[in-house]
Every structure is written in structure tokens, then in C-alpha cells.
């Protein structure tokens, strides 16, 4: 484990912990609230983040091995997300949070197992117009960022339902 992989793993863990901590405080109504501009329920989005950690790590590991990421397009991503949302529409908070904890721990362990040389390897990524991207970029742009991205959108979506503060 290098300082770089440790730092990446810690950032992933911090994001997953922040998402889990926030989600654990939600009421049942909030858990089932659709996220604006997304349409999926909050609980489905939390489960989505947890579900994608293994795939995001696998794609980064491909790049770390110097192999291209092929066949992954935004159309494929949207189809996968829609199928996930349909399948897990009634996911429980307990199940989603358990999977988030489990998969984020596995993702962090996989990141820690990478070498600096693997982090620096680049290969074409179909999702990004076949631009040659590094393993580290893929990790930062997907697995590490994912929980932060969705936590921000969930908070913003629930904010209007929270009581407004009154000026004294």
C-alpha cells in the first residue's frame, strides 16, 4: 500500500460513511422520496452507490492493468441504472446500508492493493470517447466521487421538505 492508494481509499471510505450516516437518519417518507432531476427514490440511489462499487473498481483495475475499458457508454449506464431502480424500488434502509458498508470496505481494500504504477497506467475508456485515462482518474471520477455526488443531490432534494429557519 502506498500513500496515494491509502489516501484514495480513505476518501472513498469517508464518502461512504457520510452517505451512510445521513441516510441512517432519514424517515421512511424521506427514504422513499424521489430525488429531483433523477427520479429515483433516495433509498434506491443509496443502494445504487453500494451496488456500483464493485464495477467501478473492476473498471479501474482494468486500466491499472493497461487494458482498455470498452463497451461502456452513457446509454448502457442509463439502461443499467433504470433496471436497477426498477429491481430495487422497495429496497429497505437496512439492506442498502449493509450493502453500502460491505461494498465500500471491499472497494477500499481493492484500492489499497493497487500499486502507484497501476494508478499511473492509462488506456482508452469508451465512456469518455476513448480518451486514455489513468486508473487513478477512473477511481477518483467514479468510485471515490460517487457517494459524495449522490449525497449532495439527496440533501438538495430533501432540503425543501425540511422546516425553514425563521429569522429572529
C-alpha positions as CSV (number, residue, x, y, z in Angstrom):
1,X,0.0,0.0,0.0
2,X,1.3,3.4,-0.9
3,X,0.4,6.9,0.4
4,X,-1.6,7.5,-2.7
5,X,-3.7,4.4,-2.5
6,X,-4.2,4.9,1.2
7,X,-5.4,8.5,0.5
8,X,-7.8,7.3,-2.2
9,X,-9.2,4.5,0.0
10,X,-9.7,6.9,2.9
11,X,-11.5,9.4,0.7
12,X,-13.8,6.6,-0.6
13,X,-14.5,5.4,3.0
14,X,-15.2,9.0,4.2
15,X,-17.7,9.5,1.4
16,X,-19.4,6.2,2.0
17,X,-19.6,6.9,5.8
18,X,-21.0,10.3,5.2
19,X,-23.7,8.9,2.9
20,X,-24.5,6.1,5.4
21,X,-24.6,8.5,8.3
22,X,-27.0,10.8,6.5
23,X,-29.2,8.0,5.1
24,X,-29.5,6.4,8.5
25,X,-31.3,9.4,9.9
26,X,-33.9,9.6,7.2
27,X,-37.6,8.9,7.9
28,X,-39.4,6.3,5.9
29,X,-41.1,9.1,3.8
30,X,-37.7,10.6,3.1
31,X,-36.2,7.2,2.1
32,X,-39.0,6.9,-0.5
33,X,-38.8,10.5,-1.8
34,X,-37.8,10.8,-5.5
35,X,-34.5,12.7,-6.0
36,X,-35.2,15.8,-8.2
37,X,-33.8,15.7,-11.7
38,X,-33.1,12.0,-11.2
39,X,-36.5,10.4,-10.4
40,X,-35.1,7.5,-8.4
41,X,-36.1,7.2,-4.7
42,X,-33.5,8.2,-2.1
43,X,-33.2,4.6,-0.9
44,X,-32.7,3.3,-4.5
45,X,-29.9,5.9,-5.0
46,X,-28.1,4.8,-1.8
47,X,-28.4,1.2,-2.9
48,X,-27.2,2.2,-6.4
49,X,-24.0,3.7,-5.0
50,X,-23.3,0.5,-3.0
51,X,-24.1,-1.7,-6.0
52,X,-21.7,0.1,-8.3
53,X,-18.6,0.0,-6.1
54,X,-17.5,-3.5,-7.4
55,X,-18.0,-2.5,-11.1
56,X,-16.2,0.8,-10.6
57,X,-13.3,-0.9,-9.0
58,X,-13.2,-3.5,-11.8
59,X,-13.0,-0.9,-14.5
60,X,-10.2,1.0,-12.6
61,X,-8.3,-2.3,-12.2
62,X,-8.6,-2.9,-16.0
63,X,-6.9,0.4,-16.6
64,X,-4.3,-0.4,-13.9
65,X,-3.5,-3.5,-15.9
66,X,-3.1,-1.4,-19.0
67,X,-6.3,-2.7,-20.6
68,X,-9.0,-0.5,-22.2
69,X,-12.5,-0.1,-20.9
70,X,-14.6,-1.0,-23.9
71,X,-18.4,-1.1,-24.5
72,X,-19.3,1.1,-21.6
73,X,-21.4,4.0,-22.9
74,X,-23.7,6.5,-21.3
75,X,-26.6,4.7,-22.9
76,X,-25.5,1.4,-21.2
77,X,-25.1,3.3,-17.9
78,X,-28.6,4.8,-18.1
79,X,-30.1,1.4,-19.0
80,X,-28.3,-0.3,-16.1
81,X,-29.5,2.5,-13.7
82,X,-33.1,2.2,-14.9
83,X,-33.1,-1.6,-14.5
84,X,-31.5,-1.3,-11.0
85,X,-34.1,1.3,-10.0
86,X,-37.0,-1.0,-11.1
87,X,-35.5,-4.1,-9.4
88,X,-34.7,-2.3,-6.1
89,X,-37.7,0.1,-5.9
90,X,-38.6,-1.2,-2.5
91,X,-35.1,-1.7,-1.0
92,X,-35.0,-1.3,2.7
93,X,-32.8,1.1,4.5
94,X,-31.1,-1.8,6.4
95,X,-30.4,-3.7,3.2
96,X,-29.0,-0.7,1.4
97,X,-26.8,0.5,4.3
98,X,-25.5,-3.0,4.9
99,X,-24.5,-3.3,1.2
100,X,-23.0,0.2,1.3
101,X,-20.8,-0.7,4.2
102,X,-19.8,-4.1,2.8
103,X,-19.0,-2.9,-0.8
104,X,-17.3,0.3,0.3
105,X,-15.0,-1.7,2.6
106,X,-14.2,-4.1,-0.3
107,X,-13.6,-1.2,-2.7
108,X,-11.3,0.5,-0.2
109,X,-9.3,-2.8,0.2
110,X,-9.0,-3.2,-3.5
111,X,-7.7,0.4,-3.9
112,X,-5.1,-0.2,-1.1
113,X,-3.9,-3.3,-3.1
114,X,-3.0,-1.2,-6.1
115,X,0.5,0.0,-6.8
116,X,1.5,3.5,-7.8
117,X,2.5,2.1,-11.2
118,X,-1.0,0.7,-11.6
119,X,-2.6,4.1,-10.6
120,X,-0.5,5.8,-13.3
121,X,-1.3,3.4,-16.2
122,X,-3.7,4.7,-18.8
123,X,-5.8,3.1,-21.5
124,X,-8.7,4.1,-23.7
125,X,-12.1,4.5,-21.9
126,X,-15.2,4.1,-24.1
127,X,-17.3,6.1,-21.6
128,X,-15.0,9.1,-22.2
129,X,-14.7,9.0,-26.0
130,X,-11.9,6.5,-25.8
131,X,-9.6,9.1,-24.1
132,X,-6.7,7.4,-22.5
133,X,-7.4,7.8,-18.8
134,X,-5.4,6.6,-15.8
135,X,-6.5,4.1,-13.2
136,X,-6.3,6.9,-10.6
137,X,-8.6,9.2,-12.6
138,X,-11.1,6.4,-13.0
139,X,-11.1,5.8,-9.3
140,X,-11.4,9.5,-8.4
141,X,-14.1,10.2,-11.0
142,X,-16.2,7.1,-10.2
143,X,-15.8,5.0,-7.1
144,X,-14.3,7.8,-4.8
145,X,-16.7,10.6,-6.1
146,X,-19.9,8.5,-6.3
147,X,-21.1,8.8,-2.7
148,X,-20.3,12.5,-2.5
149,X,-22.1,13.2,-5.7
150,X,-25.3,11.4,-4.7
151,X,-25.2,12.6,-1.1
152,X,-25.2,16.2,-2.4
153,X,-28.1,15.6,-4.7
154,X,-30.1,13.8,-2.0
155,X,-29.5,16.6,0.5
156,X,-30.5,19.2,-2.0
157,X,-33.6,17.2,-2.9
158,X,-34.8,16.8,0.6
159,X,-33.9,20.3,1.7
160,X,-37.3,21.9,0.6
161,X,-39.1,19.4,2.8
162,X,-37.1,20.3,5.8
163,X,-38.5,23.1,8.0
164,X,-37.3,26.6,7.1
165,X,-35.4,28.6,9.7
166,X,-37.1,31.7,10.7
167,X,-35.2,35.0,11.1
168,X,-35.5,36.5,14.6
